[in-house]
Amino acid sequence: MTPAPSPPPDTTGTAHAVAPGVYAWIQQDGSWWINNAGFVITDDHTVLIDTCATENRTRGLLGAVGRAAPGTPIRYLVNTHLHGDHTHGNSLLPRTTVVIAHEATREGILSDTVIDGCPPIWQPVPDWGAVTRRAPDLTIRTELTLHSDSHPIELHHPGHPAHTSGDLIAWLPEQRVLFAGDLLFHRVTPLVFMGSLDGALRSLDWIASFAPEHVVPGHGPVIDAHTLPAVLDQHRAYYRLVLATAQAGLRDGLTPLQAARTCHLGPSADLPDAERIVLNLHRAYADITGQPFDLPQAFTDAITYNSGPLHTQV
């Protein structure tokens, strides 16, 4: 069966049919606060995979859902992790929608302060619109299956911190589509400052083990089976570069910012958000030394490395 036609584009993103009843919501740029999401249309309901950072962008996503499946209720919303670009729009879903995530994601959403007033780390400062904090109703630790006759959806945690402590993938075994959340970035610099470099590396082989035909990354274009090995190798090379730079920096007595300035990013230099090397090095330093991760200092250093606030189009 060939996929149904994709709905017409929205000004905030485009719904791409990657399999019958399975759609990726791709927002162009894919940089800070501009994520991917998706939705699955089953026999009698829809499952939403993530929301967006702002009211405007989430309403664009919900409009695409409504055009693809008029009158079909959104029974479940799955959050792949805690970050606001994937969760701030939760509050725009009906109260009848059950929000599902890992237990660490619920904890993170409840403690999120950025939604209450974004610091001027980014330029322009995002306008969230009329969104409020909405935490998951149902949490899991390892895995859960959402059953339907046409589109069973398996939710899996990698078993260790990676992008965050609470990453989930949504796997459709019959359609062989995998929603990776921010375990994968495509043509955008990866970010692991709230997770683990070692865990992020381990998650790559785990993703490959599903042998998906299509992967929807957390940011960037949809990945097909032919392209996936190269995307995974690009992630491996970047994470290993971060780890090697951190080890050399600690040996030479450099701060994460100083180490970042010595790092030659190679093929990753042309990717958006190169300043993430600083945040990722702060994470690597913390992991290697056992010292607490200093979030304010990490962002201060990233701004210094970037010579100004971080760019966003939100």
N, C-alpha and C positions, 0 to 999 in steps of 0.2 A: 504494500500500500504506500502511495506517495503522500508526503505531508500535505495538509490543507494549506491553501494560500495564506501568506502572512497578512495580518490586518494592515491597513494603511498606516504610514508613519505618524508619530506624534512629534510635537516640537521638542519634547524632552527626551525622546528615545524612540526605539523601533522594536516591535515584536517580530522575532524571527521564528518561523516554524522549523524546528529541528527534527521532529518526528510527528506522526499523527497525534494531535491533541497535546503536544509538548512544545512550549514556546520559551525562547530566551528573550528577555527584555534587555536590550543593549543600549546603553547611553554613551554617546560619542565623547571622546576625550579620555574617559576612564581614569582620570587623575584624582586628586584629593576630593573626597566627598561625592564622586560621580561613579556609581557602582553599576553592576549588572544585577538583575533579578530574574524571575521567570515564573511561569505558571503552567499547571497541568490540568487539562479538562478531562474529567472522568465521565462515567455514565450519568451521574446526577448531581455532581458538584465540582468545584474547582479547588485546587490546592495551589497556594501562592508560595513561592520560594523567595523570601526576603522582601523588604520594602525599600524605600529610598530615603535620602537625607532630609529632604524638604517636603513641605506640603505640596508645592507645585509639581515637583518631580514624582511624588507618589501618586498624585491624582492623574498624572499622565499615564502611569503604569496601570492604575485601576480603570482608566478609560479604555486602554487596550484590552484588558480582561473583559470588560463589558461588551466591546465590539466583537471579540472572538467567541464569547459564550453568553449571549444576551439572556438575562433572567436567571442564570445559573448561580447559586449561592457559593460564596467562598467559604467552604467549611473549615479549612485549615490554613494557617500561615506558619511556615517553617522559617525560623531565623538561623542562618548558617553560623553566625557568631555575633558578638555583642556590639560591634562598632556601629556608630550612629548612621553611617551611610547605608547600612543594611537594616536598621531597626527604628529610626526616628519616626518613620511613617506608620508604625504599627497602630498608633492610636486612631488612624483614619479608617480602619477596618471595622465592620459591624461588631457589636459586642457578642454576637452569636458565633463569630469566627474564633476557633480555638487556636491560640498561639503556642507553638511548640519549639523548644530549643534545648540545648544542653543546660544542665543545672548551673554551670559556671557562667553561661550567657545570661541567665536570669539575674544572678548576683551582680554581673557587670552592668546590666541595664538599670537596675535599682540604684546603683551607686554612680551612675553617669551624671556629671555636672555640666558637660558641654551643652547639652540640650537646653539648659536653663539660661545660658548666655555664653556664646562662644568667645574665647579670648582672641585678641588680635594677632594670633599666630598666622592666620591666613588672610590673603587680600584678594578680592574683597571678603569681608567677614560674611559668612553664610547667613542668609535670611531663612530661618527654618519655617516660618509661617505658623499656621495653627496646628502644631503637633505638640503632644505631651507625652510624658514617659508612660509606656505600656509594656510591662514585663510579661514573659510567657506564662500561660495558664498551666501548661503541662511540660515537665522537664524530664530528660532522660540522661543516663550516664554512659551507656554503651551503644545501644541500637534499639530501633523501633520500626515496625512496618505499618504503613497506612494502606489498608486493604481496599481494593476495588476490583471489579471484574476485568476492567480494561487497562488500568494503569496502577498496579501495586507500586508503592514507593517505599524504598528502604532508606532509613536514616541511620548513618554510621558515624561514630566518633573514632578517630585514629588510635585512641588509647594512650595518648600523651600530648602535651602542649606542642603546638606547631605555630600557626599564625597567632592563635590565642590558646587559652586553656580549654575553650569550649567549642572548638570547631566541629561542625557537622557537614557531611556530604549527603546529598539526596540522590539516590541511585534508582533508576528505573530499569530493572533487569530485562523486561520484555522489549522495551524500546532501545535499550543499551545507551541511555543518556545519563550523564553524570553532572550534577550541579556541584561544583567544587568549592563555592564560596571563595574566600581569599587564601585558600591553600594554593591557588594558582592565579597569577597575573599574566596576561598576555599582551606583550608590547608595552608594558608599564613596569617600572621598577618594583620588585617585591618589597614587602614590609613585614617585619617579624618582631617589632619592638615590644609587643605584649605577649610574645610566645617564647619560642626556642629555636635557635639556628639548627641544632642537632635534630630536634623534632620536625622542623620544616623539611630538612633533608630526608628523613625517614618517611615522611608522608608521601614523597614523590613515588617511591616504589609501591607504596600501598595503593595510590591512585591508579598506577599502571596495572596493578593486579586485577582490576575490574574489567580490563580490556574494553573500554567504552568505544562506541562509534562516534559519539559527539560529547564534548565536554564544554559546559558553560562556566568560564572562569569568573572570579569575582569582579574582575576589571578587564576590559579589552575584548577583542573579537572571539566568537565561538571557535573552538578548536576541534578539528576532525581527527579520526584515527591515524591518518597519514602524518599529520602535523604534530600530534601529541608527543612522540619521542623527542623531537627537537626542542619543544617547549620545556619538557622535563629536564633535558640536558642543559638548557639555558639557565634554569633555576639552580640546578646542581652547581654549575660553574660559578654563578653569582654567590650562592651561599658559602661555597668553599673559599671564594675570594674574601668574603667578609671575615670568615674564621681565620684565614691565614693572616689577614691584615691586623686583626685583633691580637693574635699571638705575637706578631712582630712588634706591634705597638706596645704591648705590655713588656716585652723583653727590652725594648729601647726606652722605656719610661715615658711614653707619649700618652697624652689624653686621647679619648675617642675622636675629638675634633682634629687634633694634630695628626692622628693616624689617618683620618679620612682625607686629609690634604696630601698625604703621601701616596694614596691609593690610586692606581691607574685602573679605571673601570673597564677598559677594553671595550668589548662589544656592547656592554651595558651603558656606556657613556652617553649614547644618543637616546636612551629611553627617557620618557617623562619622569620627573621627580627624582633626579639623581641625588638630591640632598638626603634621600632616605638612607644613604650609606652611613650617615652620622647616627641616626636613630638605631639602625641595625648594629652598628659597632658598639653603641652603648649597651644593647642587649647582649652582644657577644662578650663584652668585658664583664658584665654582671654574671653571666653564666660561668665564665672561666674562673673568676675570682671568688664567686660566692657572695659578693657584695650586693646590697639592694640596688634595684634599677631606679635611677633618678630621672623621673619623667620630666619635671620642669627643666632640668639642666640639659636633657637630651634635646628638647625642642628649642631651647635657647641656642644650643650649638648648631642645630640644623638651620636656624634663621641666620646665624653668623656665617655658616658655610654658604648659604644661599644669597648672602648679601642683602637680605631683606625678607619680609614675610613670604610665606609659601603661597604659590599661585593656586587659585581655584576659579572655576567658572560657575560655581553654584550661585 
